[in-house]
Amino acid sequence: MKTRFLLIGLLFAATISLKAQDSQDIDDSSIKGQFVEVIDKSNNYQEFKVIKKTQLATLRKNILDSISNLEKEIVAKDETIASQSGKISNLENKLASTQESLTISMGKEDGISLFGIPMQKTAYNTLLFSIIGFLLLALLLFIYKYNSSNSITKEANAKFDETEAAFEAYRQKKLEDEQVLRRKLQDEINKNR
């Protein structure tokens, strides 16, 4: 029997300690904790709980204070949200402006203005190398024509020199022949005299 009383006493102590731990687990400053405290401290009348007006007023005041604090937090958070929304909108506008500037810059980087006409770099390079190729081809043609004309001129000068030398030799021979004829003529005149 003593063991029964001891066992019942231990169960009773454990129950009381568990109930004390449960009530300590709930924060007394929270509204839930305050409700639990008001209900625990209230009296029972038949099936009803009788709550003191002071406890009810205190609970009401605390609830209203909590609601007021929560409303203030909501307003502050709404202001923060509005501020951040404005910042986000501003940043989105700046991003759009930056992307537009980037697109314009890339267009300018990829293009070249030639005599006021905007061109792509590839078209510009193609035009430039075509002109350079045409000029090189014209230069090669000019060099070929010059060399050809120069060789023809050299040949003509050589033939002219040859012809001039032949003409000079012919003239020299004719002068000698003429001098021989004049001497003969003079000799004949002198004989006949």
QUIRAGI-V451414 format. One record per pair of residues at least 24 apart in sequence whose C-alpha atoms are under 8 Angstrom apart, sorted by the first residue. I is the first residue (numbers start at 1). GAP is how many residues later the second one is. Records with the same first field share a line. If there is no record, write none. Layout:
# QUIRAGI-V451414
I = GAP / GAP
This chain:
# QUIRAGI-V451414
31 = 28 / 31 / 32
34 = 25
35 = 24
